[in-house]
Amino acid sequence: MGITAVGLWREPVQAFGVERTARTLRAAGLTVSSLCRGGFLTAVDPTARAAALADNRAAIDEAAALGTPTLVLVSGGLPGAGPAGAVGGASGGNVRAAFGPAGPGVDPAGPSAGPSDSSPDPAAAKNAAPATAENADPTAPSAHPATPSAHPATPSAHPATPSAGPLPSPVPTSSPPTSPSPFFDSRSDPASRSRLDPARDLAGARERVADGLAELAPYAAERGVRLALEPLHPMFASDRCVISTLEQALDLAERFPADQVGVVVDTYHLWWDDRAPAQVARAGAGGRIAAFQLADWTTPLPEGVLLGRGQLGDGCVDLRGWREKVEAAGYRGHVEVEIFNPRLWERDGREVLAEVADRFRTFVL
């Protein structure tokens, strides 16, 4: 099917062995588009923060060993509200597919796989089949670690084709609200910030993410790895990701060099935001787009919401329009299809992979 790359989750890679995974991929002629995930940097407790930083350094080392330039970061939710599981609440085993870059008029090079951003409830996915392209539990450690050579990752979107026009001009960052309420921006008043319960202080949590990036970005750069902040849909703001918009992700990323910290553009999380297209242009102008991921939005959402991503073309997202926006912003990397859906996992992985590739050509190109 022309798959050239896979995006991996840490837990199955660890179970299979980092070096063994790298050798298997090389033997299969595959590269790693990205590794998911690091992050979960919002803890207040010093011991918990130290553990999260140590886990992120380990993730960076794993990404370097796998030869991927991108480690996807999910910031973490408010203290005390995160999912149970491994350090930082990160646990997963999904493999995703991504299409590699191709020029205008060229057939898709094929799907390659990419990382994921949110971790499904282990109880909801404990019976998932072995991790394959579309047949993997994105969060629960799997008894059957993903073996890229045997089961190619699910296709992700076709890479952005070169843009004929100039890159869009950057969009100025909006100024922080001027309201005196600490719930709008607790950074403006340290005294009022100290009165906030950390479990309710979104701005304070985002600042702790920035503090974590300040420690991790140089470490990652020394190893040839770029950190990619992924904003998640606001429904995940309390327990998984206090960064809910591309604008918020860029406001944090732009405190650091572009080659050290970028952002992830994921249609599932951003399709609803009418300010996101301008932020895509801003990200492209600054060289900040580190990964591009596709999934459709279908309703009703399942209980727990994590496993409700739709197959390409089944929902309401303008997938082709998003590809065109990211392409126009200058992105030339892999486009990853990332679908967490038990109904797809129950089917034969190769059949789903072929379907995703066909849907990609129909709804994305």
C-alpha positions as CSV (number, residue, x, y, z in Angstrom):
1,M,0.0,0.0,0.0
2,G,3.0,2.3,-0.2
3,I,3.4,2.8,3.6
4,T,6.6,4.6,4.2
5,A,6.4,5.6,7.9
6,V,4.7,4.7,11.1
7,G,4.0,6.8,14.2
8,L,4.4,4.9,17.4
9,W,3.2,4.9,21.1
10,R,5.8,4.5,23.8
11,E,4.4,1.6,25.8
12,P,4.2,-1.1,23.0
13,V,7.6,0.1,21.8
14,Q,9.0,-0.4,25.3
15,A,7.4,-3.8,25.6
16,F,8.8,-4.9,22.2
17,G,12.2,-3.2,22.9
18,V,13.3,0.2,21.6
19,E,16.3,-1.1,19.7
20,R,14.5,-4.1,18.4
21,T,11.7,-1.9,17.2
22,A,14.2,0.3,15.4
23,R,15.8,-2.7,13.7
24,T,12.4,-4.2,12.7
25,L,11.3,-0.9,11.1
26,R,14.6,-0.5,9.2
27,A,14.3,-4.0,7.9
28,A,10.8,-3.3,6.7
29,G,11.9,-0.1,5.0
30,L,9.9,2.1,7.3
31,T,10.7,5.3,9.2
32,V,9.1,6.7,12.3
33,S,7.1,9.8,11.6
34,S,6.7,10.6,15.3
35,L,6.6,9.1,18.8
36,C,3.7,9.6,21.2
37,R,3.8,10.7,23.8
38,G,5.5,12.9,26.4
39,G,4.1,15.8,28.4
40,F,1.8,15.7,31.4
41,L,3.7,18.6,32.9
42,T,1.1,20.2,35.1
43,A,1.8,18.6,38.5
44,V,2.4,20.9,41.5
45,D,4.0,18.4,43.8
46,P,7.8,18.6,43.4
47,T,8.2,14.8,43.5
48,A,5.5,14.4,40.8
49,R,7.1,17.1,38.6
50,A,10.5,15.5,38.9
51,A,9.0,12.2,37.9
52,A,7.3,13.7,34.9
53,L,10.5,15.4,33.7
54,A,12.4,12.2,34.1
55,D,9.8,10.3,32.1
56,N,9.9,13.0,29.3
57,R,13.7,12.8,29.1
58,A,13.3,9.0,28.7
59,A,10.7,9.6,25.9
60,I,13.2,12.0,24.2
61,D,15.9,9.3,24.4
62,E,13.5,6.7,22.9
63,A,12.5,9.1,20.1
64,A,16.2,9.6,19.3
65,A,16.9,5.9,19.3
66,L,14.0,5.3,16.9
67,G,15.3,8.0,14.6
68,T,12.2,10.2,14.7
69,P,12.6,14.0,14.8
70,T,9.2,14.5,16.6
71,L,8.0,13.8,20.1
72,V,4.3,14.7,20.6
73,L,3.5,16.2,23.9
74,V,0.1,16.3,25.6
75,S,0.3,19.0,28.3
76,G,-1.7,17.2,31.0
77,G,-4.8,18.3,32.8
78,L,-5.5,20.1,36.1
79,P,-3.8,18.6,39.1
80,G,-5.8,15.8,40.6
81,A,-8.0,15.4,37.5
82,G,-5.8,13.4,35.2
83,P,-6.3,9.8,34.1
84,A,-5.0,7.0,36.2
85,G,-2.0,5.1,34.9
86,A,1.6,5.6,34.2
87,V,3.7,8.6,35.2
88,G,2.0,11.7,34.0
89,G,-1.1,9.8,33.1
90,A,0.3,8.7,29.8
91,S,-0.3,5.1,28.8
92,G,-0.9,3.9,25.3
93,G,-0.3,1.4,22.5
94,N,-1.7,2.8,19.3
95,V,0.1,2.7,16.0
96,R,-1.0,5.3,13.4
97,A,-0.5,5.6,9.7
98,A,0.7,8.6,7.7
99,F,1.1,9.4,4.1
100,G,4.5,10.7,3.1
101,P,5.2,13.9,1.2
102,A,4.4,13.9,-2.5
103,G,4.3,16.6,-5.2
104,P,1.4,17.8,-7.2
105,G,-0.1,15.3,-9.5
106,V,1.7,12.4,-7.8
107,D,-0.3,9.5,-6.3
108,P,0.0,9.3,-2.5
109,A,3.3,7.7,-1.5
110,G,1.2,5.7,0.9
111,P,0.1,5.9,4.5
112,S,2.6,6.2,7.3
113,A,1.7,6.1,10.9
114,G,1.8,8.8,13.5
115,P,1.4,9.3,17.2
116,S,-1.7,10.0,19.2
117,D,-2.8,12.6,21.7
118,S,-5.4,11.3,24.1
119,S,-5.4,8.0,26.0
120,P,-8.5,6.0,26.1
121,D,-9.9,4.5,29.2
122,P,-8.1,1.2,29.8
123,A,-11.3,-0.4,31.0
124,A,-13.0,0.5,27.7
125,A,-10.3,-0.9,25.6
126,K,-8.8,-3.8,27.6
127,N,-10.0,-6.3,25.2
128,A,-8.7,-4.6,22.1
129,A,-6.9,-6.7,19.6
130,P,-3.1,-6.6,19.0
131,A,-1.8,-3.1,18.1
132,T,-1.9,-2.7,14.3
133,A,-2.6,0.2,12.0
134,E,-6.2,0.5,12.9
135,N,-6.4,-2.3,15.4
136,A,-4.8,-0.9,18.5
137,D,-5.7,0.5,21.9
138,P,-4.2,4.0,22.0
139,T,-3.6,3.9,25.7
140,A,-3.7,0.6,27.5
141,P,-0.5,-1.3,27.6
142,S,-0.9,-4.2,25.2
143,A,-0.1,-7.8,25.7
144,H,0.7,-7.8,22.0
145,P,3.1,-4.9,21.3
146,A,2.9,-3.4,17.9
147,T,5.1,-5.1,15.4
148,P,5.4,-2.7,12.5
149,S,6.8,-5.3,10.1
150,A,3.8,-7.6,10.6
151,H,1.1,-5.0,10.7
152,P,1.6,-1.7,8.9
153,A,0.3,1.3,10.7
154,T,-2.9,2.9,9.6
155,P,-2.6,5.4,6.7
156,S,-2.5,8.9,7.6
157,A,-3.2,11.7,5.3
158,H,-1.3,12.4,2.2
159,P,1.5,14.9,2.7
160,A,0.9,18.4,2.0
161,T,1.8,19.2,-1.6
162,P,3.9,22.2,-2.4
163,S,2.1,25.5,-2.3
164,A,2.1,27.7,-5.4
165,G,1.7,30.9,-3.5
166,P,3.7,32.7,-0.8
167,L,3.4,31.7,2.8
168,P,0.7,33.5,4.7
169,S,1.7,36.3,7.0
170,P,1.8,35.6,10.7
171,V,-1.2,36.5,12.7
172,P,-0.4,38.7,15.7
173,T,-0.8,37.0,19.0
174,S,-3.8,38.4,20.9
175,S,-3.1,40.3,24.1
176,P,-4.1,38.6,27.4
177,P,-7.4,39.6,28.9
178,T,-7.4,42.7,31.0
179,S,-10.0,41.6,33.4
180,P,-8.8,41.6,37.1
181,S,-10.3,38.2,37.7
182,P,-7.5,35.6,38.3
183,F,-9.6,33.1,36.4
184,F,-8.8,34.9,33.2
185,D,-5.0,35.2,33.6
186,S,-3.5,34.5,37.0
187,R,-0.1,35.4,35.8
188,S,-1.0,39.1,36.0
189,D,-1.3,39.0,39.8
190,P,0.9,36.5,41.7
191,A,-1.0,37.3,44.9
192,S,-4.4,36.4,43.5
193,R,-2.8,33.4,41.7
194,S,-1.6,32.0,45.0
195,R,-5.2,32.1,46.3
196,L,-6.4,29.9,43.5
197,D,-6.9,26.2,44.0
198,P,-4.4,24.6,41.5
199,A,-7.2,22.2,40.5
200,R,-9.0,25.2,39.0
201,D,-6.1,27.4,37.8
202,L,-5.8,26.8,34.0
203,A,-3.4,29.7,33.5
204,G,-1.2,28.4,36.3
205,A,-1.2,24.9,34.8
206,R,-0.1,26.3,31.4
207,E,2.7,28.2,33.1
208,R,3.9,24.9,34.6
209,V,3.9,23.4,31.1
210,A,6.1,26.3,30.0
211,D,8.4,25.7,32.9
212,G,8.7,22.0,31.8
213,L,9.4,22.9,28.2
214,A,12.2,25.2,29.4
215,E,13.9,22.2,31.0
216,L,13.2,19.7,28.2
217,A,13.6,21.7,25.0
218,P,17.4,22.0,25.2
219,Y,17.8,18.4,26.2
220,A,15.7,17.3,23.2
221,A,17.6,19.6,20.8
222,E,20.9,18.0,21.8
223,R,19.5,14.7,20.6
224,G,17.9,15.9,17.4
225,V,14.3,15.7,18.7
226,R,11.7,18.4,18.4
227,L,8.9,18.7,20.9
228,A,5.4,19.1,19.4
229,L,2.7,20.6,21.6
230,E,-0.7,19.2,20.8
231,P,-3.9,21.1,21.7
232,L,-6.8,18.8,22.6
233,H,-10.5,19.5,22.2
234,P,-11.8,21.5,25.3
235,M,-13.7,18.5,26.5
236,F,-10.3,17.2,27.6
237,A,-9.2,20.4,29.4
238,S,-9.8,19.2,32.9
239,D,-8.1,15.8,32.9
240,R,-5.8,15.5,29.9
241,C,-4.8,18.8,28.3
242,V,-5.0,22.4,29.5
243,I,-4.0,23.5,26.0
244,S,-7.3,23.6,24.1
245,T,-6.6,25.8,21.0
246,L,-3.9,26.1,18.5
247,E,-3.5,29.7,19.6
248,Q,-2.7,28.6,23.2
249,A,-0.2,26.1,21.9
250,L,1.5,28.7,19.8
251,D,1.6,31.2,22.6
252,L,3.7,28.6,24.6
253,A,5.7,27.3,21.7
254,E,6.8,30.7,20.5
255,R,8.7,31.3,23.8
256,F,11.3,28.8,22.4
257,P,13.2,28.4,19.2
258,A,11.1,27.0,16.3
259,D,13.5,24.1,15.8
260,Q,13.0,23.0,19.4
261,V,9.3,23.4,20.0
262,G,6.5,23.1,17.4
263,V,2.8,22.3,17.4
264,V,0.5,19.6,16.2
265,V,-2.5,20.3,14.0
266,D,-5.1,17.7,14.6
267,T,-8.5,18.1,12.8
268,Y,-10.4,16.1,15.5
269,H,-9.4,18.6,18.1
270,L,-9.4,21.8,16.1
271,W,-12.2,21.6,13.5
272,W,-14.7,23.6,15.6
273,D,-12.5,26.6,16.2
274,D,-13.1,29.4,13.7
275,R,-9.9,31.1,14.7
276,A,-7.8,28.0,14.0
277,P,-7.2,28.7,10.2
278,A,-5.5,32.0,11.0
279,Q,-3.4,30.2,13.6
280,V,-2.4,27.5,11.1
281,A,-1.1,30.4,8.9
282,R,0.7,31.8,11.9
283,A,2.2,28.4,12.7
284,G,3.3,27.9,9.1
285,A,4.9,31.3,8.9
286,G,6.9,30.6,12.0
287,G,7.9,27.1,10.9
288,R,6.1,25.7,13.9
289,I,3.9,22.9,12.3
290,A,5.6,19.7,13.5
291,A,2.8,17.2,12.8
292,F,-0.5,17.1,11.0
293,Q,-3.2,14.5,12.0
294,L,-6.6,13.6,10.6
295,A,-9.7,12.1,12.0
296,D,-13.4,12.9,11.5
297,W,-15.9,14.1,14.0
298,T,-19.0,12.0,14.4
299,T,-21.9,12.1,17.0
300,P,-23.1,10.9,19.3
301,L,-19.8,10.5,21.2
302,P,-19.4,7.3,23.1
303,E,-19.3,7.1,26.8
304,G,-15.9,8.3,27.9
305,V,-15.5,10.2,24.6
306,L,-11.9,9.0,24.0
307,L,-12.8,6.3,21.5
308,G,-15.2,8.3,19.3
309,R,-13.0,9.3,16.4
310,G,-14.7,8.9,13.1
311,Q,-13.4,7.2,9.9
312,L,-12.4,9.7,7.2
313,G,-15.6,10.9,5.5
314,D,-18.0,9.7,8.1
315,G,-18.4,13.0,9.9
316,C,-18.6,16.8,9.5
317,V,-14.9,17.8,9.2
318,D,-13.8,19.4,6.0
319,L,-10.7,17.2,5.7
320,R,-9.7,18.4,2.3
321,G,-10.0,22.0,3.4
322,W,-7.7,21.4,6.3
323,R,-5.1,19.7,4.2
324,E,-5.2,22.7,1.8
325,K,-4.8,25.2,4.8
326,V,-1.8,23.3,6.2
327,E,-0.3,22.8,2.8
328,A,-0.7,26.6,2.1
329,A,1.1,27.3,5.3
330,G,4.1,25.5,4.0
331,Y,4.0,22.1,5.8
332,R,5.7,19.4,3.8
333,G,5.8,16.5,6.3
334,H,3.7,13.3,6.8
335,V,0.0,13.6,7.3
336,E,-1.2,11.1,9.9
337,V,-4.5,9.4,10.1
338,E,-5.3,8.8,13.8
339,I,-8.6,7.0,14.5
340,F,-9.5,5.6,17.9
341,N,-12.6,3.6,17.3
342,P,-13.4,0.1,18.6
343,R,-15.6,-0.7,15.7
344,L,-12.6,-0.3,13.4
345,W,-10.4,-2.2,15.7
346,E,-12.7,-5.2,15.6
347,R,-12.2,-5.5,11.9
348,D,-9.2,-7.0,10.0
349,G,-6.4,-4.5,10.2
350,R,-5.3,-4.8,6.6
351,E,-8.9,-4.3,5.4
352,V,-9.2,-1.1,7.5
353,L,-5.8,0.1,6.3
354,A,-7.0,-0.3,2.6
355,E,-10.2,1.5,3.5
356,V,-8.4,4.4,5.1
357,A,-6.2,4.8,2.1
358,D,-9.2,4.9,-0.2
359,R,-11.0,7.4,2.1
360,F,-7.9,9.5,2.1
361,R,-7.8,9.7,-1.6
362,T,-11.6,10.5,-1.7
363,F,-11.9,13.0,1.1
364,V,-8.5,14.5,1.7
365,L,-6.7,14.8,-1.7
